[in-house]
């Protein structure tokens, strides 16, 4: 792909089929220069009859990561690059301190839930989601290994002999997320007589959080339509 002022230039060029293996080996060699060890998720995909190598780089558990400052063979200086807007830059001293402080706090979504098990993730919810977003993992989810699919989606921590769901997986793909996150629900409250009235009508929505949102919004829209009729 080429870019012009941060926007892709069409038509996209893609990767020559005979270069895919070479490029993947090159990516692997460069990733080995990162400290601590980090490996992105790489996948070869077809788009508009062309081949592309897509890299997904989720936040790692051993942040922050450093890389060589240059690719010169005699370079020994390492640096923790950061992103500022659309730019990759060298951090200031204060920014580097903030980087280490942030690294000590794993985002809630990415935390492993040690009270849950893989069986708490519902394969039907996962398949419905993959089908809806037209993911290439949908076909794999019907015939492939369940743990492997969850690992590809980055919703579990799959350490040797210790596979546990992450919070994000339980929020989206558990039938009852409130078993792990109390009061995970949406309450829609109506005051038919105004805010000072004694009567209220309350509707509660539970289940996977994306379903909660959809059902609550649908309920509000239908409610407003009935009021306006």
C-alpha positions as CSV (number, residue, x, y, z in Angstrom):
1,X,0.0,0.0,0.0
2,X,1.0,3.6,-0.6
3,X,-0.2,6.6,1.3
4,X,-0.7,10.2,0.6
5,X,-1.2,12.5,3.6
6,X,-2.2,9.6,5.8
7,X,-4.8,8.2,3.3
8,X,-4.4,5.1,1.2
9,X,-3.7,5.5,-2.5
10,X,-6.0,3.5,-4.7
11,X,-5.9,1.1,-6.4
12,X,-4.1,-0.8,-3.7
13,X,-1.0,-2.7,-4.9
14,X,-1.1,-5.8,-2.7
15,X,1.8,-8.2,-2.2
16,X,3.1,-10.5,-5.0
17,X,2.2,-14.1,-4.2
18,X,5.8,-15.2,-4.7
19,X,7.0,-12.6,-2.1
20,X,4.6,-13.5,0.7
21,X,6.9,-16.0,2.4
22,X,9.9,-13.7,2.0
23,X,8.0,-10.8,3.6
24,X,6.8,-12.9,6.5
25,X,10.3,-14.1,7.2
26,X,11.5,-10.4,7.1
27,X,8.7,-9.4,9.6
28,X,9.7,-12.3,11.9
29,X,13.4,-11.2,11.8
30,X,12.5,-7.6,12.7
31,X,10.1,-8.6,15.5
32,X,12.9,-10.6,17.1
33,X,14.7,-7.2,17.6
34,X,12.0,-6.1,20.0
35,X,12.6,-6.4,23.7
36,X,10.9,-7.9,25.6
37,X,9.9,-10.5,23.1
38,X,6.8,-9.6,21.1
39,X,5.1,-11.1,18.2
40,X,2.1,-9.6,16.3
41,X,-0.7,-11.6,14.8
42,X,-0.1,-11.9,11.1
43,X,-2.5,-13.2,8.5
44,X,-2.4,-13.4,4.7
45,X,-5.8,-12.2,3.3
46,X,-7.4,-11.7,-0.2
47,X,-8.9,-8.3,-1.0
48,X,-10.0,-7.1,-4.4
49,X,-8.3,-10.2,-6.0
50,X,-4.9,-9.2,-4.4
51,X,-2.9,-10.6,-1.5
52,X,-2.2,-8.6,1.6
53,X,-0.3,-9.3,4.9
54,X,-2.4,-7.9,7.7
55,X,-0.6,-7.3,11.1
56,X,-2.7,-7.0,14.3
57,X,-0.6,-5.7,17.2
58,X,-2.7,-6.0,20.5
59,X,-1.2,-4.5,23.6
60,X,1.3,-6.8,25.2
61,X,1.5,-7.9,28.8
62,X,5.2,-7.0,29.1
63,X,5.0,-3.3,28.0
64,X,6.8,-1.1,27.4
65,X,8.8,-2.5,24.4
66,X,12.0,-1.1,23.0
67,X,13.5,-1.4,19.5
68,X,16.8,-0.5,17.9
69,X,16.9,3.2,17.1
70,X,18.1,2.4,13.6
71,X,18.5,-0.7,11.5
72,X,22.2,-0.2,11.0
73,X,24.2,-3.3,11.9
74,X,26.5,-1.4,14.4
75,X,23.6,0.3,16.2
76,X,23.4,-0.6,19.9
77,X,21.0,2.2,21.0
78,X,17.5,1.1,21.9
79,X,14.5,3.4,22.3
80,X,10.8,3.2,23.4
81,X,9.0,4.9,20.6
82,X,5.5,6.3,21.2
83,X,2.7,7.4,19.0
84,X,1.6,11.1,18.9
85,X,-1.4,11.6,16.6
86,X,-0.3,9.9,13.4
87,X,3.4,10.1,14.1
88,X,5.9,7.7,15.7
89,X,8.3,9.8,17.8
90,X,11.0,9.5,20.4
91,X,9.6,10.2,23.8
92,X,10.8,13.0,26.1
93,X,12.1,12.1,29.6
94,X,8.7,12.8,31.1
95,X,6.8,10.9,28.4
96,X,9.1,7.9,29.0
97,X,8.3,8.0,32.7
98,X,4.6,8.1,31.9
99,X,5.1,5.2,29.6
100,X,6.5,3.0,32.3
101,X,3.8,4.1,34.7
102,X,1.1,3.2,32.2
103,X,2.7,-0.1,31.6
104,X,2.1,-1.1,35.2
105,X,-1.7,-0.8,34.6
106,X,-3.2,-3.4,32.3
107,X,-6.5,-2.1,30.8
108,X,-9.5,-3.7,32.4
109,X,-10.6,-5.3,29.1
110,X,-7.3,-7.0,28.6
111,X,-7.0,-8.5,32.2
112,X,-7.3,-12.2,32.7
113,X,-10.3,-13.2,34.7
114,X,-9.0,-16.0,37.0
115,X,-12.5,-16.7,38.4
116,X,-13.8,-17.8,35.0
117,X,-13.2,-20.8,32.7
118,X,-13.1,-21.2,28.9
119,X,-16.4,-23.0,29.2
120,X,-18.0,-19.7,30.3
121,X,-17.5,-18.4,26.7
122,X,-20.4,-19.3,24.5
123,X,-19.5,-20.6,21.0
124,X,-22.9,-19.6,19.5
125,X,-22.4,-15.9,20.6
126,X,-18.9,-16.0,19.1
127,X,-20.1,-17.5,15.8
128,X,-23.0,-15.0,15.5
129,X,-20.5,-12.1,16.1
130,X,-18.0,-13.4,13.6
131,X,-20.7,-14.0,11.0
132,X,-22.1,-10.5,11.5
133,X,-18.7,-8.7,11.1
134,X,-17.9,-11.0,8.1
135,X,-14.7,-12.3,9.8
136,X,-12.7,-15.0,8.1
137,X,-12.7,-16.8,11.5
138,X,-16.4,-17.6,11.1
139,X,-15.7,-20.7,9.0
140,X,-12.9,-21.8,11.3
141,X,-15.2,-21.4,14.3
142,X,-17.5,-24.1,12.8
143,X,-14.9,-26.7,12.4
144,X,-11.7,-25.6,14.2
145,X,-10.5,-25.8,17.7
146,X,-12.5,-23.6,20.1
147,X,-9.5,-22.5,22.1
148,X,-7.6,-21.7,19.0
149,X,-10.4,-19.5,17.7
150,X,-10.6,-17.7,21.0
151,X,-6.9,-17.2,20.9
152,X,-7.1,-15.8,17.4
153,X,-9.7,-13.3,18.6
154,X,-7.5,-12.3,21.6
155,X,-10.3,-12.9,24.1
156,X,-8.3,-15.5,26.2
157,X,-4.9,-15.8,27.8
158,X,-3.6,-19.1,26.5
159,X,-0.6,-19.8,28.5
160,X,0.6,-23.5,28.6
161,X,-1.9,-25.5,30.7
162,X,-3.6,-22.3,31.8
163,X,-6.2,-21.0,29.4
164,X,-8.5,-18.3,30.9
165,X,-10.9,-15.8,29.4
166,X,-10.1,-12.1,29.4
167,X,-12.7,-9.7,30.7
168,X,-13.6,-8.5,27.2
169,X,-14.4,-12.0,26.2
170,X,-16.7,-12.5,29.1
171,X,-18.5,-9.2,28.6
172,X,-19.3,-10.0,25.0
173,X,-19.5,-13.7,24.8
174,X,-20.8,-14.9,28.1
175,X,-24.6,-15.4,28.4
176,X,-24.6,-13.9,31.9
177,X,-21.7,-11.4,32.3
178,X,-23.2,-10.2,35.5
179,X,-22.0,-13.4,37.1
180,X,-18.5,-11.9,36.8
181,X,-19.3,-8.2,36.7
182,X,-22.1,-7.4,39.2
183,X,-24.9,-5.1,37.9
184,X,-23.8,-5.4,34.3
185,X,-27.1,-4.2,33.0
186,X,-28.9,-1.3,31.5
187,X,-31.9,0.2,33.3
188,X,-34.3,2.4,31.2
189,X,-36.6,4.4,33.6
190,X,-39.7,6.3,32.5
191,X,-41.6,8.9,34.6
192,X,-45.1,9.0,33.1
193,X,-46.1,11.8,35.5
194,X,-42.9,13.8,35.2
195,X,-39.8,13.8,37.4
196,X,-41.8,14.7,40.5
197,X,-44.4,11.9,40.0
198,X,-44.7,8.8,42.1
199,X,-45.1,6.4,39.3
200,X,-42.2,4.9,37.3
201,X,-41.9,2.3,34.6
202,X,-38.6,0.5,34.6
203,X,-37.2,-1.9,32.0
204,X,-33.9,-3.8,32.6
205,X,-31.7,-5.3,29.9
206,X,-29.2,-8.0,30.7
207,X,-26.9,-10.4,28.7
208,X,-23.9,-9.7,26.5
209,X,-23.2,-6.0,26.6
210,X,-23.6,-5.4,22.8
211,X,-27.0,-7.1,22.9
212,X,-28.0,-5.0,25.9
213,X,-27.2,-1.9,24.0
214,X,-29.1,-2.9,20.9
215,X,-32.2,-4.0,22.9
216,X,-32.2,-0.9,25.0
217,X,-31.8,1.4,22.0
218,X,-34.6,-0.5,20.2
219,X,-36.8,-0.2,23.2
220,X,-36.2,3.6,23.5
221,X,-36.9,4.1,19.8
222,X,-40.1,2.2,19.9
223,X,-41.1,4.0,23.1
224,X,-40.5,7.4,21.5
225,X,-42.4,6.4,18.3
226,X,-45.4,5.3,20.4
227,X,-45.4,8.7,22.3
228,X,-45.3,10.6,19.1
229,X,-48.2,8.8,17.4
